[in-house]
Amino acid sequence: MTKEIKVKMKEYGITSVPTTIIDRSIKFVGIPDFPWICGDDLYMKLKKDYPLKKDN
């Protein structure tokens, strides 16, 4: 694991794998239990249900 990866993990608060970060605004942790079919509908669902929350 590189220093760059460690910095990103700390920045996004990643403590478990798999974690998916999308557009610095969505954070999904774990394996999804819903269809992960790329498109606008999925993006809107993820943005609404899984916003990235940074601890400041």
GURO-553585 format. One line per 4 residues: number of its first residue (from 1); their letters; for each residue x, y, z of N, C-alpha, C, O, CB. Coordinates in pm, whole numbers, padded with zeros to 5 digits, always signed. Glycine has a CB too. Example, Ala and Ser with C-alpha at 12.3 -4.5 7.8 and 13.67 -1.06 7.14 Angstrom:
<rs>
1 = as = +01319:-00569:+00780:+01230:-00450:+00780:+01320:-00330:+00780:+01424:-00332:+00846:+01131:-00447:+00905  +01285:-00225:+00708:+01367:-00106:+00714:+01290:+00003:+00787:+01341:+00114:+00804:+01408:-00060:+00572
</rs>
This chain:
<rs>
1 = mtke = +00085:-00117:+00000:+00000:+00000:+00000:+00090:+00123:+00000:+00182:+00135:+00081:-00097:+00000:+00123  +00061:+00213:-00091:+00144:+00333:-00104:+00099:+00441:-00006:-00010:+00436:+00050:+00138:+00386:-00248  +00186:+00539:+00014:+00154:+00652:+00101:+00033:+00728:+00045:-00053:+00773:+00121:+00275:+00746:+00116  +00026:+00741:-00088:-00086:+00811:-00152:-00219:+00742:-00119:-00318:+00809:-00090:-00066:+00817:-00305
5 = ikvk = -00222:+00611:-00123:-00344:+00537:-00091:-00380:+00557:+00055:-00498:+00577:+00087:-00326:+00387:-00122  -00283:+00553:+00144:-00308:+00574:+00287:-00366:+00713:+00313:-00455:+00729:+00396:-00180:+00555:+00367  -00315:+00814:+00242:-00366:+00950:+00256:-00511:+00958:+00210:-00594:+01018:+00278:-00279:+01050:+00176  -00542:+00897:+00095:-00680:+00897:+00044:-00773:+00825:+00140:-00885:+00871:+00165:-00687:+00831:-00096
9 = mkey = -00729:+00712:+00194:-00813:+00638:+00289:-00845:+00724:+00411:-00959:+00724:+00458:-00743:+00508:+00334  -00747:+00797:+00460:-00770:+00884:+00575:-00862:+01000:+00537:-00952:+01035:+00613:-00636:+00937:+00630  -00838:+01059:+00421:-00919:+01172:+00374:-01067:+01135:+00363:-01154:+01215:+00400:-00868:+01222:+00239  -01096:+01016:+00312:-01234:+00973:+00290:-01290:+00890:+00406:-01406:+00848:+00400:-01244:+00894:+00162
13 = gits = -01212:+00866:+00509:-01260:+00791:+00623:-01285:+00644:+00593:-01379:+00585:+00646:-01385:+00852:+00674  -01203:+00586:+00509:-01219:+00445:+00470:-01157:+00358:+00578:-01037:+00366:+00607:-01155:+00417:+00331  -01241:+00273:+00636:-01193:+00181:+00739:-01217:+00036:+00703:-01171:-00054:+00774:-01259:+00212:+00872  -01287:+00010:+00593:-01310:-00126:+00550:-01311:-00133:+00398:-01334:-00034:+00328:-01442:-00180:+00607
17 = vptt = -01287:-00254:+00349:-01281:-00279:+00206:-01381:-00388:+00174:-01386:-00486:+00248:-01137:-00318:+00159  -01462:-00380:+00068:-01456:-00277:-00034:-01533:-00150:+00004:-01639:-00157:+00067:-01510:-00331:-00162  -01478:-00038:-00034:-01544:+00092:-00024:-01532:+00159:-00160:-01424:+00162:-00218:-01481:+00180:+00090  -01642:+00214:-00209:-01643:+00282:-00338:-01670:+00429:-00316:-01767:+00467:-00250:-01750:+00221:-00433
21 = iidr = -01583:+00514:-00371:-01601:+00660:-00367:-01627:+00705:-00510:-01552:+00670:-00602:-01475:+00734:-00305  -01733:+00783:-00530:-01769:+00832:-00663:-01779:+00983:-00660:-01852:+01039:-00579:-01903:+00769:-00712  -01705:+01048:-00747:-01711:+01194:-00766:-01692:+01274:-00636:-01744:+01385:-00624:-01843:+01231:-00827  -01620:+01219:-00542:-01597:+01287:-00413:-01725:+01328:-00343:-01723:+01417:-00258:-01511:+01409:-00434
25 = sikf = -01838:+01264:-00378:-01965:+01300:-00315:-02045:+01178:-00270:-02144:+01192:-00198:-02047:+01383:-00409  -02004:+01058:-00312:-02076:+00936:-00278:-01977:+00837:-00217:-01866:+00820:-00267:-02146:+00874:-00404  -02020:+00772:-00108:-01936:+00670:-00044:-02023:+00550:-00014:-02117:+00558:+00065:-01869:+00725:+00086  -01991:+00438:-00077:-02064:+00314:-00053:-01967:+00213:+00005:-01862:+00185:-00053:-02130:+00260:-00184
29 = vgip = -02002:+00156:+00122:-01916:+00060:+00190:-01980:-00078:+00180:-02099:-00096:+00209:-01893:+00099:+00339  -01900:-00176:+00138:-01948:-00314:+00132:-01990:-00356:-00007:-01964:-00288:-00107:-02062:-00332:+00226  -02055:-00471:-00011:-02103:-00527:-00137:-02251:-00492:-00148:-02328:-00522:-00057:-02081:-00683:-00144  -02292:-00428:-00259:-02430:-00384:-00270:-02527:-00503:-00274:-02496:-00608:-00329:-02448:-00299:-00395
33 = dfpw = -02646:-00483:-00215:-02751:-00584:-00221:-02862:-00541:-00318:-02977:-00583:-00307:-02810:-00609:-00080  -02823:-00458:-00413:-02914:-00410:-00517:-02837:-00413:-00649:-02714:-00416:-00648:-02969:-00265:-00485  -02907:-00412:-00762:-02838:-00416:-00892:-02748:-00294:-00910:-02792:-00181:-00892:-02940:-00423:-01008  -02624:-00316:-00946:-02525:-00210:-00966:-02511:-00190:-01117:-02406:-00219:-01175:-02386:-00245:-00899
37 = icgd = -02617:-00140:-01178:-02619:-00118:-01322:-02598:+00031:-01345:-02682:+00113:-01309:-02753:-00168:-01387  -02485:+00066:-01406:-02448:+00207:-01424:-02551:+00283:-01504:-02600:+00236:-01606:-02313:+00217:-01491  -02583:+00400:-01457:-02677:+00487:-01525:-02722:+00598:-01432:-02683:+00603:-01315:-02797:+00408:-01576  -02803:+00687:-01484:-02849:+00802:-01407:-02931:+00761:-01285:-02920:+00823:-01179:-02930:+00894:-01495
41 = dlym = -03015:+00657:-01300:-03098:+00614:-01187:-03013:+00567:-01070:-03039:+00603:-00956:-03194:+00502:-01231  -02911:+00486:-01098:-02822:+00438:-00992:-02747:+00555:-00930:-02735:+00563:-00807:-02723:+00334:-01046  -02696:+00644:-01013:-02620:+00758:-00962:-02705:+00842:-00868:-02658:+00881:-00761:-02569:+00845:-01079  -02828:+00870:-00904:-02917:+00950:-00819:-02949:+00877:-00688:-02955:+00939:-00582:-03048:+00983:-00895
45 = klkk = -02969:+00744:-00695:-02995:+00665:-00575:-02874:+00671:-00481:-02889:+00694:-00361:-03027:+00519:-00611  -02755:+00651:-00536:-02635:+00653:-00454:-02612:+00790:-00394:-02575:+00802:-00277:-02514:+00611:-00537  -02633:+00894:-00474:-02611:+01031:-00425:-02707:+01063:-00310:-02669:+01132:-00215:-02630:+01132:-00540  -02831:+01013:-00319:-02931:+01039:-00216:-02907:+00953:-00091:-02911:+01004:+00021:-03072:+01013:-00270
49 = dypl = -02881:+00823:-00111:-02875:+00730:+00000:-02737:+00712:+00063:-02727:+00667:+00177:-02924:+00599:-00046  -02631:+00748:-00011:-02494:+00723:+00036:-02404:+00845:+00017:-02300:+00835:-00048:-02434:+00604:-00036  -02441:+00960:+00073:-02355:+01078:+00057:-02224:+01059:+00132:-02221:+00997:+00238:-02427:+01205:+00107  -02118:+01113:+00076:-01988:+01110:+00142:-01992:+01207:+00259:-02021:+01325:+00242:-01872:+01146:+00044
53 = kkdn = -01963:+01157:+00376:-01961:+01243:+00495:-01819:+01243:+00546:-01767:+01140:+00587:-02061:+01193:+00606  -01758:+01359:+00544:-01622:+01372:+00594:-01627:+01419:+00738:-01704:+01508:+00772:-01540:+01469:+00507  -01544:+01360:+00821:-01531:+01404:+00960:-01435:+01520:+00963:-01317:+01503:+00932:-01484:+01289:+01054  -01482:+01637:+01000:-01396:+01755:+01006:-01359:+01787:+01148:-01287:+01884:+01172:-01464:+01874:+00943
</rs>
